[in-house]
């Protein structure tokens, strides 16, 4: 699976941004898609993900503020980020996980920088 991420940029605290991640094949055939982020000096963390069945997972730090969604016709997953905080500043990576013959495969898109100024 190839993933191409769009969006990101520089915004003021309290504003919104939307990230997009386009997959090279049907997202219904992918076990889960989502976003990770890595802030300077910190480990990479899961931000949110979504399964083909529509189940979602969010990091506690972004619950309520961020929403992950998908457009199955466009094979695209979105991350709507509202009420952004400076601590949301990070490189955001689109991610997909799939399984074949009990083997796990992880796919990553290019990172996109999100910078939130105070």
CNS distance restraints for C-alpha pairs under 8 A (distance, minus, plus):
assign (resid   1 and name CA) (resid  23 and name CA) 6.59 0.50 0.50
assign (resid   1 and name CA) (resid  24 and name CA) 5.74 0.50 0.50
assign (resid   1 and name CA) (resid  25 and name CA) 6.63 0.50 0.50
assign (resid   1 and name CA) (resid  96 and name CA) 7.85 0.50 0.50
assign (resid   1 and name CA) (resid 107 and name CA) 6.53 0.50 0.50
assign (resid   2 and name CA) (resid  23 and name CA) 5.77 0.50 0.50
assign (resid   2 and name CA) (resid  24 and name CA) 5.17 0.50 0.50
assign (resid   2 and name CA) (resid  25 and name CA) 7.98 0.50 0.50
assign (resid   2 and name CA) (resid 107 and name CA) 7.21 0.50 0.50
assign (resid   2 and name CA) (resid 108 and name CA) 7.66 0.50 0.50
assign (resid   2 and name CA) (resid 109 and name CA) 7.06 0.50 0.50
assign (resid   3 and name CA) (resid  21 and name CA) 6.33 0.50 0.50
assign (resid   3 and name CA) (resid  22 and name CA) 5.62 0.50 0.50
assign (resid   3 and name CA) (resid  23 and name CA) 4.73 0.50 0.50
assign (resid   3 and name CA) (resid  24 and name CA) 6.47 0.50 0.50
assign (resid   3 and name CA) (resid  94 and name CA) 6.94 0.50 0.50
assign (resid   3 and name CA) (resid  95 and name CA) 7.59 0.50 0.50
assign (resid   3 and name CA) (resid 107 and name CA) 7.46 0.50 0.50
assign (resid   3 and name CA) (resid 108 and name CA) 6.43 0.50 0.50
assign (resid   3 and name CA) (resid 109 and name CA) 4.62 0.50 0.50
assign (resid   3 and name CA) (resid 110 and name CA) 7.66 0.50 0.50
assign (resid   4 and name CA) (resid  21 and name CA) 5.42 0.50 0.50
assign (resid   4 and name CA) (resid  22 and name CA) 5.18 0.50 0.50
assign (resid   4 and name CA) (resid  23 and name CA) 6.65 0.50 0.50
assign (resid   4 and name CA) (resid  94 and name CA) 7.68 0.50 0.50
assign (resid   4 and name CA) (resid 109 and name CA) 5.41 0.50 0.50
assign (resid   4 and name CA) (resid 110 and name CA) 6.67 0.50 0.50
assign (resid   5 and name CA) (resid  19 and name CA) 7.12 0.50 0.50
assign (resid   5 and name CA) (resid  20 and name CA) 5.56 0.50 0.50
assign (resid   5 and name CA) (resid  21 and name CA) 4.34 0.50 0.50
assign (resid   5 and name CA) (resid  22 and name CA) 6.46 0.50 0.50
assign (resid   5 and name CA) (resid  93 and name CA) 7.60 0.50 0.50
assign (resid   5 and name CA) (resid  94 and name CA) 6.36 0.50 0.50
assign (resid   5 and name CA) (resid 109 and name CA) 6.10 0.50 0.50
assign (resid   5 and name CA) (resid 110 and name CA) 6.38 0.50 0.50
assign (resid   5 and name CA) (resid 111 and name CA) 7.21 0.50 0.50
assign (resid   5 and name CA) (resid 112 and name CA) 6.95 0.50 0.50
assign (resid   6 and name CA) (resid  19 and name CA) 5.71 0.50 0.50
assign (resid   6 and name CA) (resid  20 and name CA) 4.99 0.50 0.50
assign (resid   6 and name CA) (resid  21 and name CA) 6.28 0.50 0.50
assign (resid   6 and name CA) (resid 112 and name CA) 7.13 0.50 0.50
assign (resid   7 and name CA) (resid  17 and name CA) 7.42 0.50 0.50
assign (resid   7 and name CA) (resid  18 and name CA) 6.09 0.50 0.50
assign (resid   7 and name CA) (resid  19 and name CA) 4.57 0.50 0.50
assign (resid   7 and name CA) (resid  20 and name CA) 6.23 0.50 0.50
assign (resid   7 and name CA) (resid 112 and name CA) 7.05 0.50 0.50
assign (resid   8 and name CA) (resid  17 and name CA) 6.66 0.50 0.50
assign (resid   8 and name CA) (resid  18 and name CA) 7.06 0.50 0.50
assign (resid   8 and name CA) (resid  19 and name CA) 6.16 0.50 0.50
assign (resid   8 and name CA) (resid 112 and name CA) 5.78 0.50 0.50
assign (resid   8 and name CA) (resid 113 and name CA) 5.56 0.50 0.50
assign (resid   8 and name CA) (resid 114 and name CA) 4.85 0.50 0.50
assign (resid   8 and name CA) (resid 115 and name CA) 7.84 0.50 0.50
assign (resid   9 and name CA) (resid  17 and name CA) 7.98 0.50 0.50
assign (resid   9 and name CA) (resid 112 and name CA) 7.94 0.50 0.50
assign (resid   9 and name CA) (resid 113 and name CA) 6.08 0.50 0.50
assign (resid   9 and name CA) (resid 114 and name CA) 5.02 0.50 0.50
assign (resid   9 and name CA) (resid 115 and name CA) 6.11 0.50 0.50
assign (resid  10 and name CA) (resid 114 and name CA) 6.13 0.50 0.50
assign (resid  10 and name CA) (resid 115 and name CA) 4.71 0.50 0.50
assign (resid  10 and name CA) (resid 116 and name CA) 5.90 0.50 0.50
assign (resid  10 and name CA) (resid 117 and name CA) 7.37 0.50 0.50
assign (resid  11 and name CA) (resid  15 and name CA) 6.41 0.50 0.50
assign (resid  11 and name CA) (resid  16 and name CA) 7.53 0.50 0.50
assign (resid  11 and name CA) (resid  17 and name CA) 7.84 0.50 0.50
assign (resid  11 and name CA) (resid 114 and name CA) 8.00 0.50 0.50
assign (resid  11 and name CA) (resid 115 and name CA) 6.38 0.50 0.50
assign (resid  11 and name CA) (resid 116 and name CA) 5.07 0.50 0.50
assign (resid  11 and name CA) (resid 117 and name CA) 6.24 0.50 0.50
assign (resid  12 and name CA) (resid  84 and name CA) 7.66 0.50 0.50
assign (resid  12 and name CA) (resid 116 and name CA) 5.37 0.50 0.50
assign (resid  12 and name CA) (resid 117 and name CA) 4.75 0.50 0.50
assign (resid  12 and name CA) (resid 118 and name CA) 6.11 0.50 0.50
assign (resid  13 and name CA) (resid  83 and name CA) 6.84 0.50 0.50
assign (resid  13 and name CA) (resid  84 and name CA) 5.25 0.50 0.50
assign (resid  13 and name CA) (resid  85 and name CA) 5.03 0.50 0.50
assign (resid  13 and name CA) (resid  86 and name CA) 6.28 0.50 0.50
assign (resid  13 and name CA) (resid 116 and name CA) 5.65 0.50 0.50
assign (resid  13 and name CA) (resid 117 and name CA) 5.66 0.50 0.50
assign (resid  13 and name CA) (resid 118 and name CA) 5.30 0.50 0.50
assign (resid  14 and name CA) (resid  82 and name CA) 7.06 0.50 0.50
assign (resid  14 and name CA) (resid  83 and name CA) 4.09 0.50 0.50
assign (resid  14 and name CA) (resid  84 and name CA) 4.90 0.50 0.50
assign (resid  14 and name CA) (resid  85 and name CA) 6.41 0.50 0.50
assign (resid  15 and name CA) (resid  82 and name CA) 6.19 0.50 0.50
assign (resid  15 and name CA) (resid  83 and name CA) 5.40 0.50 0.50
assign (resid  15 and name CA) (resid  84 and name CA) 5.64 0.50 0.50
assign (resid  16 and name CA) (resid  80 and name CA) 7.44 0.50 0.50
assign (resid  16 and name CA) (resid  81 and name CA) 5.40 0.50 0.50
assign (resid  16 and name CA) (resid  82 and name CA) 4.38 0.50 0.50
assign (resid  16 and name CA) (resid  83 and name CA) 6.10 0.50 0.50
assign (resid  16 and name CA) (resid  84 and name CA) 6.15 0.50 0.50
assign (resid  17 and name CA) (resid  80 and name CA) 6.21 0.50 0.50
assign (resid  17 and name CA) (resid  81 and name CA) 5.22 0.50 0.50
assign (resid  17 and name CA) (resid  82 and name CA) 6.72 0.50 0.50
assign (resid  18 and name CA) (resid  78 and name CA) 6.79 0.50 0.50
assign (resid  18 and name CA) (resid  79 and name CA) 5.53 0.50 0.50
assign (resid  18 and name CA) (resid  80 and name CA) 4.48 0.50 0.50
assign (resid  18 and name CA) (resid  81 and name CA) 5.86 0.50 0.50
assign (resid  19 and name CA) (resid  78 and name CA) 5.56 0.50 0.50
assign (resid  19 and name CA) (resid  79 and name CA) 5.01 0.50 0.50
assign (resid  19 and name CA) (resid  80 and name CA) 6.52 0.50 0.50
assign (resid  19 and name CA) (resid  81 and name CA) 7.96 0.50 0.50
assign (resid  20 and name CA) (resid  76 and name CA) 6.68 0.50 0.50
assign (resid  20 and name CA) (resid  77 and name CA) 5.83 0.50 0.50
assign (resid  20 and name CA) (resid  78 and name CA) 4.54 0.50 0.50
assign (resid  20 and name CA) (resid  79 and name CA) 6.48 0.50 0.50
assign (resid  21 and name CA) (resid  76 and name CA) 5.39 0.50 0.50
assign (resid  21 and name CA) (resid  77 and name CA) 5.19 0.50 0.50
assign (resid  21 and name CA) (resid  78 and name CA) 6.32 0.50 0.50
assign (resid  21 and name CA) (resid  94 and name CA) 6.18 0.50 0.50
assign (resid  21 and name CA) (resid 109 and name CA) 7.87 0.50 0.50
assign (resid  22 and name CA) (resid  74 and name CA) 7.50 0.50 0.50
assign (resid  22 and name CA) (resid  75 and name CA) 5.88 0.50 0.50
assign (resid  22 and name CA) (resid  76 and name CA) 4.34 0.50 0.50
assign (resid  22 and name CA) (resid  77 and name CA) 6.58 0.50 0.50
assign (resid  23 and name CA) (resid  27 and name CA) 6.81 0.50 0.50
assign (resid  23 and name CA) (resid  75 and name CA) 5.57 0.50 0.50
assign (resid  23 and name CA) (resid  76 and name CA) 6.10 0.50 0.50
assign (resid  24 and name CA) (resid  75 and name CA) 7.46 0.50 0.50
assign (resid  25 and name CA) (resid  29 and name CA) 7.76 0.50 0.50
assign (resid  25 and name CA) (resid  75 and name CA) 6.74 0.50 0.50
assign (resid  26 and name CA) (resid  30 and name CA) 7.22 0.50 0.50
assign (resid  26 and name CA) (resid  72 and name CA) 7.22 0.50 0.50
assign (resid  26 and name CA) (resid  75 and name CA) 5.50 0.50 0.50
assign (resid  27 and name CA) (resid  33 and name CA) 7.79 0.50 0.50
assign (resid  27 and name CA) (resid  52 and name CA) 6.93 0.50 0.50
assign (resid  27 and name CA) (resid  72 and name CA) 6.47 0.50 0.50
assign (resid  27 and name CA) (resid  75 and name CA) 5.34 0.50 0.50
assign (resid  27 and name CA) (resid  76 and name CA) 7.40 0.50 0.50
assign (resid  28 and name CA) (resid  52 and name CA) 5.04 0.50 0.50
assign (resid  28 and name CA) (resid  72 and name CA) 7.15 0.50 0.50
assign (resid  29 and name CA) (resid  52 and name CA) 7.43 0.50 0.50
assign (resid  30 and name CA) (resid  51 and name CA) 7.80 0.50 0.50
assign (resid  30 and name CA) (resid  52 and name CA) 7.06 0.50 0.50
assign (resid  30 and name CA) (resid  96 and name CA) 7.01 0.50 0.50
assign (resid  30 and name CA) (resid  97 and name CA) 6.68 0.50 0.50
assign (resid  30 and name CA) (resid  98 and name CA) 5.53 0.50 0.50
assign (resid  31 and name CA) (resid  51 and name CA) 6.06 0.50 0.50
assign (resid  31 and name CA) (resid  52 and name CA) 6.68 0.50 0.50
assign (resid  31 and name CA) (resid  96 and name CA) 7.44 0.50 0.50
assign (resid  31 and name CA) (resid  97 and name CA) 5.69 0.50 0.50
assign (resid  31 and name CA) (resid  98 and name CA) 4.88 0.50 0.50
assign (resid  31 and name CA) (resid  99 and name CA) 7.05 0.50 0.50
assign (resid  32 and name CA) (resid  49 and name CA) 6.56 0.50 0.50
assign (resid  32 and name CA) (resid  50 and name CA) 5.56 0.50 0.50
assign (resid  32 and name CA) (resid  51 and name CA) 4.41 0.50 0.50
assign (resid  32 and name CA) (resid  52 and name CA) 6.67 0.50 0.50
assign (resid  32 and name CA) (resid  96 and name CA) 5.71 0.50 0.50
assign (resid  32 and name CA) (resid  97 and name CA) 5.46 0.50 0.50
assign (resid  32 and name CA) (resid  98 and name CA) 7.00 0.50 0.50
assign (resid  33 and name CA) (resid  49 and name CA) 5.39 0.50 0.50
assign (resid  33 and name CA) (resid  50 and name CA) 5.54 0.50 0.50
assign (resid  33 and name CA) (resid  51 and name CA) 6.56 0.50 0.50
assign (resid  33 and name CA) (resid  77 and name CA) 7.29 0.50 0.50
assign (resid  33 and name CA) (resid  94 and name CA) 7.49 0.50 0.50
assign (resid  33 and name CA) (resid  95 and name CA) 5.59 0.50 0.50
assign (resid  33 and name CA) (resid  96 and name CA) 4.32 0.50 0.50
assign (resid  33 and name CA) (resid  97 and name CA) 6.52 0.50 0.50
assign (resid  34 and name CA) (resid  47 and name CA) 7.54 0.50 0.50
assign (resid  34 and name CA) (resid  48 and name CA) 5.47 0.50 0.50
assign (resid  34 and name CA) (resid  49 and name CA) 3.76 0.50 0.50
assign (resid  34 and name CA) (resid  50 and name CA) 6.06 0.50 0.50
assign (resid  34 and name CA) (resid  68 and name CA) 7.67 0.50 0.50
assign (resid  34 and name CA) (resid  77 and name CA) 7.28 0.50 0.50
assign (resid  34 and name CA) (resid  94 and name CA) 5.84 0.50 0.50
assign (resid  34 and name CA) (resid  95 and name CA) 5.26 0.50 0.50
assign (resid  34 and name CA) (resid  96 and name CA) 6.44 0.50 0.50
assign (resid  35 and name CA) (resid  46 and name CA) 6.30 0.50 0.50
assign (resid  35 and name CA) (resid  47 and name CA) 5.47 0.50 0.50
assign (resid  35 and name CA) (resid  48 and name CA) 5.52 0.50 0.50
assign (resid  35 and name CA) (resid  49 and name CA) 6.26 0.50 0.50
assign (resid  35 and name CA) (resid  79 and name CA) 7.75 0.50 0.50
assign (resid  35 and name CA) (resid  92 and name CA) 6.55 0.50 0.50
assign (resid  35 and name CA) (resid  93 and name CA) 5.49 0.50 0.50
assign (resid  35 and name CA) (resid  94 and name CA) 4.62 0.50 0.50
assign (resid  35 and name CA) (resid  95 and name CA) 5.65 0.50 0.50
assign (resid  36 and name CA) (resid  44 and name CA) 6.55 0.50 0.50
assign (resid  36 and name CA) (resid  45 and name CA) 5.40 0.50 0.50
assign (resid  36 and name CA) (resid  46 and name CA) 4.34 0.50 0.50
assign (resid  36 and name CA) (resid  47 and name CA) 5.06 0.50 0.50
assign (resid  36 and name CA) (resid  48 and name CA) 7.13 0.50 0.50
assign (resid  36 and name CA) (resid  92 and name CA) 5.71 0.50 0.50
assign (resid  36 and name CA) (resid  93 and name CA) 5.14 0.50 0.50
assign (resid  36 and name CA) (resid  94 and name CA) 6.48 0.50 0.50
assign (resid  36 and name CA) (resid  95 and name CA) 6.95 0.50 0.50
assign (resid  37 and name CA) (resid  44 and name CA) 5.45 0.50 0.50
assign (resid  37 and name CA) (resid  45 and name CA) 5.52 0.50 0.50
assign (resid  37 and name CA) (resid  46 and name CA) 6.58 0.50 0.50
assign (resid  37 and name CA) (resid  47 and name CA) 6.57 0.50 0.50
assign (resid  37 and name CA) (resid  90 and name CA) 5.89 0.50 0.50
assign (resid  37 and name CA) (resid  91 and name CA) 5.43 0.50 0.50
assign (resid  37 and name CA) (resid  92 and name CA) 4.25 0.50 0.50
assign (resid  37 and name CA) (resid  93 and name CA) 5.85 0.50 0.50
assign (resid  38 and name CA) (resid  42 and name CA) 6.29 0.50 0.50
assign (resid  38 and name CA) (resid  43 and name CA) 5.93 0.50 0.50
assign (resid  38 and name CA) (resid  44 and name CA) 4.31 0.50 0.50
assign (resid  38 and name CA) (resid  45 and name CA) 6.44 0.50 0.50
assign (resid  38 and name CA) (resid  90 and name CA) 5.29 0.50 0.50
assign (resid  38 and name CA) (resid  91 and name CA) 5.37 0.50 0.50
assign (resid  38 and name CA) (resid  92 and name CA) 6.61 0.50 0.50
assign (resid  39 and name CA) (resid  43 and name CA) 7.18 0.50 0.50
assign (resid  39 and name CA) (resid  44 and name CA) 7.27 0.50 0.50
assign (resid  39 and name CA) (resid  88 and name CA) 7.87 0.50 0.50
assign (resid  39 and name CA) (resid  89 and name CA) 6.34 0.50 0.50
assign (resid  39 and name CA) (resid  90 and name CA) 4.14 0.50 0.50
assign (resid  39 and name CA) (resid  91 and name CA) 6.39 0.50 0.50
assign (resid  40 and name CA) (resid  90 and name CA) 6.85 0.50 0.50
assign (resid  46 and name CA) (resid  58 and name CA) 7.58 0.50 0.50
assign (resid  46 and name CA) (resid  59 and name CA) 6.42 0.50 0.50
assign (resid  47 and name CA) (resid  58 and name CA) 5.75 0.50 0.50
assign (resid  47 and name CA) (resid  59 and name CA) 5.14 0.50 0.50
assign (resid  47 and name CA) (resid  62 and name CA) 7.12 0.50 0.50
assign (resid  48 and name CA) (resid  56 and name CA) 7.00 0.50 0.50
assign (resid  48 and name CA) (resid  57 and name CA) 5.25 0.50 0.50
assign (resid  48 and name CA) (resid  58 and name CA) 4.34 0.50 0.50
assign (resid  48 and name CA) (resid  59 and name CA) 6.30 0.50 0.50
assign (resid  48 and name CA) (resid  68 and name CA) 6.60 0.50 0.50
assign (resid  49 and name CA) (resid  56 and name CA) 5.57 0.50 0.50
assign (resid  49 and name CA) (resid  57 and name CA) 5.33 0.50 0.50
assign (resid  49 and name CA) (resid  58 and name CA) 6.84 0.50 0.50
assign (resid  49 and name CA) (resid  68 and name CA) 6.86 0.50 0.50
assign (resid  50 and name CA) (resid  54 and name CA) 5.86 0.50 0.50
assign (resid  50 and name CA) (resid  55 and name CA) 5.48 0.50 0.50
assign (resid  50 and name CA) (resid  56 and name CA) 4.46 0.50 0.50
assign (resid  50 and name CA) (resid  57 and name CA) 6.62 0.50 0.50
assign (resid  50 and name CA) (resid  68 and name CA) 6.99 0.50 0.50
assign (resid  50 and name CA) (resid  69 and name CA) 7.37 0.50 0.50
assign (resid  51 and name CA) (resid  55 and name CA) 5.31 0.50 0.50
assign (resid  51 and name CA) (resid  56 and name CA) 6.67 0.50 0.50
assign (resid  56 and name CA) (resid  68 and name CA) 7.46 0.50 0.50
assign (resid  58 and name CA) (resid  62 and name CA) 6.63 0.50 0.50
assign (resid  58 and name CA) (resid  63 and name CA) 5.87 0.50 0.50
assign (resid  59 and name CA) (resid  63 and name CA) 6.36 0.50 0.50
assign (resid  62 and name CA) (resid  66 and name CA) 5.52 0.50 0.50
assign (resid  63 and name CA) (resid  67 and name CA) 7.93 0.50 0.50
assign (resid  65 and name CA) (resid  81 and name CA) 6.23 0.50 0.50
assign (resid  65 and name CA) (resid  82 and name CA) 5.14 0.50 0.50
assign (resid  65 and name CA) (resid  83 and name CA) 6.10 0.50 0.50
assign (resid  65 and name CA) (resid  84 and name CA) 7.69 0.50 0.50
assign (resid  66 and name CA) (resid  79 and name CA) 6.76 0.50 0.50
assign (resid  66 and name CA) (resid  80 and name CA) 5.51 0.50 0.50
assign (resid  66 and name CA) (resid  81 and name CA) 4.51 0.50 0.50
assign (resid  66 and name CA) (resid  82 and name CA) 5.94 0.50 0.50
assign (resid  67 and name CA) (resid  79 and name CA) 5.70 0.50 0.50
assign (resid  67 and name CA) (resid  80 and name CA) 5.09 0.50 0.50
assign (resid  67 and name CA) (resid  81 and name CA) 6.65 0.50 0.50
assign (resid  68 and name CA) (resid  77 and name CA) 7.14 0.50 0.50
assign (resid  68 and name CA) (resid  78 and name CA) 5.58 0.50 0.50
assign (resid  68 and name CA) (resid  79 and name CA) 4.56 0.50 0.50
assign (resid  68 and name CA) (resid  80 and name CA) 6.32 0.50 0.50
assign (resid  69 and name CA) (resid  77 and name CA) 5.74 0.50 0.50
assign (resid  69 and name CA) (resid  78 and name CA) 5.20 0.50 0.50
assign (resid  69 and name CA) (resid  79 and name CA) 6.57 0.50 0.50
assign (resid  70 and name CA) (resid  75 and name CA) 7.47 0.50 0.50
assign (resid  70 and name CA) (resid  76 and name CA) 5.68 0.50 0.50
assign (resid  70 and name CA) (resid  77 and name CA) 4.22 0.50 0.50
assign (resid  70 and name CA) (resid  78 and name CA) 5.85 0.50 0.50
assign (resid  71 and name CA) (resid  75 and name CA) 5.91 0.50 0.50
assign (resid  71 and name CA) (resid  76 and name CA) 5.28 0.50 0.50
assign (resid  71 and name CA) (resid  77 and name CA) 6.32 0.50 0.50
assign (resid  72 and name CA) (resid  76 and name CA) 6.56 0.50 0.50
assign (resid  84 and name CA) (resid  88 and name CA) 6.49 0.50 0.50
assign (resid  84 and name CA) (resid 116 and name CA) 6.74 0.50 0.50
assign (resid  85 and name CA) (resid  89 and name CA) 7.56 0.50 0.50
assign (resid  85 and name CA) (resid 116 and name CA) 6.12 0.50 0.50
assign (resid  85 and name CA) (resid 117 and name CA) 7.77 0.50 0.50
assign (resid  85 and name CA) (resid 118 and name CA) 7.52 0.50 0.50
assign (resid  86 and name CA) (resid 115 and name CA) 7.29 0.50 0.50
assign (resid  86 and name CA) (resid 116 and name CA) 4.67 0.50 0.50
assign (resid  86 and name CA) (resid 117 and name CA) 5.68 0.50 0.50
assign (resid  86 and name CA) (resid 118 and name CA) 5.98 0.50 0.50
assign (resid  87 and name CA) (resid 116 and name CA) 7.56 0.50 0.50
assign (resid  88 and name CA) (resid 114 and name CA) 7.51 0.50 0.50
assign (resid  88 and name CA) (resid 115 and name CA) 7.42 0.50 0.50
assign (resid  88 and name CA) (resid 116 and name CA) 6.71 0.50 0.50
assign (resid  89 and name CA) (resid 113 and name CA) 7.77 0.50 0.50
assign (resid  89 and name CA) (resid 114 and name CA) 5.38 0.50 0.50
assign (resid  89 and name CA) (resid 115 and name CA) 4.55 0.50 0.50
assign (resid  89 and name CA) (resid 116 and name CA) 5.45 0.50 0.50
assign (resid  90 and name CA) (resid 113 and name CA) 6.09 0.50 0.50
assign (resid  90 and name CA) (resid 114 and name CA) 5.54 0.50 0.50
assign (resid  90 and name CA) (resid 115 and name CA) 6.60 0.50 0.50
assign (resid  91 and name CA) (resid 111 and name CA) 5.70 0.50 0.50
assign (resid  91 and name CA) (resid 112 and name CA) 5.39 0.50 0.50
assign (resid  91 and name CA) (resid 113 and name CA) 4.40 0.50 0.50
assign (resid  91 and name CA) (resid 114 and name CA) 6.03 0.50 0.50
assign (resid  92 and name CA) (resid 111 and name CA) 5.31 0.50 0.50
assign (resid  92 and name CA) (resid 112 and name CA) 5.22 0.50 0.50
assign (resid  92 and name CA) (resid 113 and name CA) 6.18 0.50 0.50
assign (resid  92 and name CA) (resid 114 and name CA) 6.97 0.50 0.50
assign (resid  93 and name CA) (resid 108 and name CA) 6.70 0.50 0.50
assign (resid  93 and name CA) (resid 109 and name CA) 5.94 0.50 0.50
assign (resid  93 and name CA) (resid 110 and name CA) 6.27 0.50 0.50
assign (resid  93 and name CA) (resid 111 and name CA) 4.58 0.50 0.50
assign (resid  93 and name CA) (resid 112 and name CA) 6.53 0.50 0.50
assign (resid  94 and name CA) (resid 108 and name CA) 5.77 0.50 0.50
assign (resid  94 and name CA) (resid 109 and name CA) 5.01 0.50 0.50
assign (resid  94 and name CA) (resid 110 and name CA) 7.25 0.50 0.50
assign (resid  94 and name CA) (resid 111 and name CA) 7.22 0.50 0.50
assign (resid  95 and name CA) (resid 106 and name CA) 7.14 0.50 0.50
assign (resid  95 and name CA) (resid 107 and name CA) 5.64 0.50 0.50
assign (resid  95 and name CA) (resid 108 and name CA) 4.71 0.50 0.50
assign (resid  95 and name CA) (resid 109 and name CA) 6.36 0.50 0.50
assign (resid  96 and name CA) (resid 106 and name CA) 5.86 0.50 0.50
assign (resid  96 and name CA) (resid 107 and name CA) 5.08 0.50 0.50
assign (resid  96 and name CA) (resid 108 and name CA) 6.60 0.50 0.50
assign (resid  97 and name CA) (resid 104 and name CA) 7.00 0.50 0.50
assign (resid  97 and name CA) (resid 105 and name CA) 5.64 0.50 0.50
assign (resid  97 and name CA) (resid 106 and name CA) 4.65 0.50 0.50
assign (resid  97 and name CA) (resid 107 and name CA) 6.29 0.50 0.50
assign (resid  98 and name CA) (resid 104 and name CA) 5.85 0.50 0.50
assign (resid  98 and name CA) (resid 105 and name CA) 5.14 0.50 0.50
assign (resid  98 and name CA) (resid 106 and name CA) 6.58 0.50 0.50
assign (resid  99 and name CA) (resid 103 and name CA) 5.39 0.50 0.50
assign (resid  99 and name CA) (resid 104 and name CA) 4.58 0.50 0.50
assign (resid  99 and name CA) (resid 105 and name CA) 5.96 0.50 0.50
assign (resid 100 and name CA) (resid 104 and name CA) 6.67 0.50 0.50
assign (resid 100 and name CA) (resid 105 and name CA) 7.74 0.50 0.50
